[in-house]
Amino acid sequence: MEDDPDLRGYLATIVNHASGLEVAFSAGTVAEAVAACRTQACDLALVDLQLPDGSGLDFVAELKRQCDARTLILTVLGDRQSVLVALHAGADGYLLKDTPADQLRRSIEMTLAGESPISPQAATYLLELIKREPASSSAGSAGPASPLTTREAEILRLFSRGLSYRETGEVLSISSHTVGDHVKAIYRKLSVHSRAEAIFEARSLGLIASDE
């Protein structure tokens, strides 16, 4: 969903040239996109935030009600408020429009695979959000009774949002190898053997909030 017809065509070309992908529909307004998603299925939506008739997040909300499609924000807005509002609204990834074509294509494929590509600027705000969430939720705090360290809890919260080892490392400014070391400790402490099990167990124990 993009109101600039030239950019919309450019994005369609990127998608259609990716292996196994094709454009289901395109739209220049929120109204057009909402109408299209009610009659045409899609697995992922590229969404601009600023549209002539409203916010792209209005479409994200409607799409989430209609199906399980994932959403990747593509915008010029890199400010803190725009990033955090979009992530809170359920966006699965957040990229800026200056993202190179090859990286955008990879990000689309990553989003379809369940990951959450985040631009470096947006990642800074995501880390801020993750660090603030425990204080705002009685279930999200890794306090004295928690078997997890603060860093281990942060990693699980990022995993629960779909981030990969590499993306988690980028957000936390640590290597993916260090992330792996923390994950081994998490598995040992929670007596689990996979990311999904770790997230489920952490939620069950109240170590991370159930909506993370």
Secondary structure, DSSP 4 states (H G I P E B T S, - for coil): --S-HHHHHHHHHHHHTSTT-------SSHHHHHHHHTTS--SEEEE-SEETTEEHHHHHHHHHHH---EEEEEES--SHHHHHHHHHTT-SEEEETT--HHHHHHHHHHHHTT---B-HHHHHHHHHHHHHHHHH-TTS---TT-SS-HHHHHHHHHHHTT--HHHHHHHHTS-HHHHHHHHHHHHHHHT-SSHHHHHHHHHHTTSS-TT-
